[in-house]
Amino acid sequence: MPTIAERLAPWFASRARELPFRKDRTPYRVWVSEVMLQQTRVATVTEYFPRFVARFPDVAALAAAPAGDVLAAWSGLGYYRRARALHEGARFVVRELGGELPASPDALRRIPGVGPYTAGAIASVAFGVRAPLVDGNVARVLCRLHALDVDPASGAGKRELWARADALVPARAPGAFNEALMELGATVCTPTSPRCDECPLGAECLARRRGLELELPRVAPRRAPKRVFASAIVVRQRGMVLLGRRRADALFGGMWEPPTVEAGDADAALELSSRLVSRPRARFAVTHVLTHRTMHVSVVSGGPRAGASYPDVYEEVRFVREAELSRYGISALAKKVLGGTG
Ligand code: SF4
């Protein structure tokens, strides 16, 4: 009977999507793309990846860049901690490893910000080392394939899934196998509508045989995202706009945004922000959904106010040229706030 790897290989060879980050697979490019792909849709990465590697073509270029430039290139991708970790990792590789990424998963994991998934991806895809990996797609496929009644987010679930992945990954073309498993999860064994009739693993799949494909994996119910009320001020003058840079240790650390205050409710936030500008004018509200928080932001415009006391989450607050905004790391939420006020 063919192995799982033997069933997947021809399917992947004929069905793999052509994606920009699947070309020219240097260890560095695999690293960047895998970091981007965590928590970001493939379509978005397809847009950002070529720009990012054109700007920072190798580890040395990334390590040498100022942190602000890296965040600017990451603007709009979200989860900015990833960009800071990637940058820190590149500096470590240049400083400690002579600028070369190592091939073994254990050595890769010593790089700041490189976890087991990224290490498995770089080792297997770029170096052809037999190493497993488990991401959300792989976890779903494995839970169904083996009818595993575990929560993939729990410690026990993770241990089980990594052991299963390790048992399946072949010595020959391990990177293609790992990618095939991820691709299967992304395109066929999808969360709510798996297409079992088209699946190359259909004959082996225990969940399918038992009619459990929609019940697995068993996921613990998510906590509802926290509601956060805030108000942002937009102050423009002579082609410039007032922005604050968030402290490195804060959420969205290092990113620039119109100064924003948080409060217990929308009215209190509006009141606080109105004190930061002269002639405040409430403009519109924006709702922005993050994984653990839903931000309700009311936007106030006005003139600059001398002596305004901005929240201490900002390292600095100053006017920047609007024409040069692309040089700053600006979140998608900040873009919404700025975009709606002319
Ligand atoms: S047969 Fe269905 S449930 Fe099983 S791995 Fe394939 S798509 Fe997923």
Boltz pocket constraint, residues with backbone or C-beta under 6 A from the ligand:
constraints:
  - pocket:
      binder: B
      contacts: [[A, 141], [A, 144], [A, 145], [A, 188], [A, 189], [A, 190], [A, 194], [A, 195], [A, 196], [A, 197], [A, 199], [A, 200], [A, 201], [A, 202], [A, 203], [A, 205], [A, 206], [A, 207], [A, 208], [A, 213]]
      max_distance: 6.0
